[in-house]
Amino acid sequence: MKIPAIKKLIESYSVAQLQQAENELYDEQLPSIEVEGEDEGEQLTHIIAALWIKNDMVASGSDLKTSLRNYTQKVRKSID
């Protein structure tokens, strides 16, 4: 998971575009948007993270920095 790649997705694409790219990867197709990542798994991770953060920003009224922090804390807790 690379934070700069996630931020780029958040700033460049809409929720609908990210969801389409997510579905394309699930269907083993190339995403219709540019997604950084070494393989399909990392690309999917970046898309899922970007979607979670965008949705959190809307739901909580948070800025990007706060929602990104919330996401990384969530990931850390799931690893512990």
C-alpha positions, 0 to 999 in steps of 0.5 A: 500500500502506497499512500501517494498512489492512494492520494493520486486516485482520490484527487484524480477520480470520482467514486463512480470511476473508482468503482468501475476500476474496482469491478474491472479488476475483479473481472480480471480486466485492465482498469479504465483509469491509471492505477499505480501498483506492482500488480493487480492486488496492489492496484485493488488495494489502492482503489479500495482505500481511495473509495473508503477515504472518499466515502469517509470524507463525505460521511464525516465531513472530514478533509483528506488528511483526517480521512486518510489518517482514519484509514491508516489507523483502521488498517493498523488495528486490523494487523495487530 
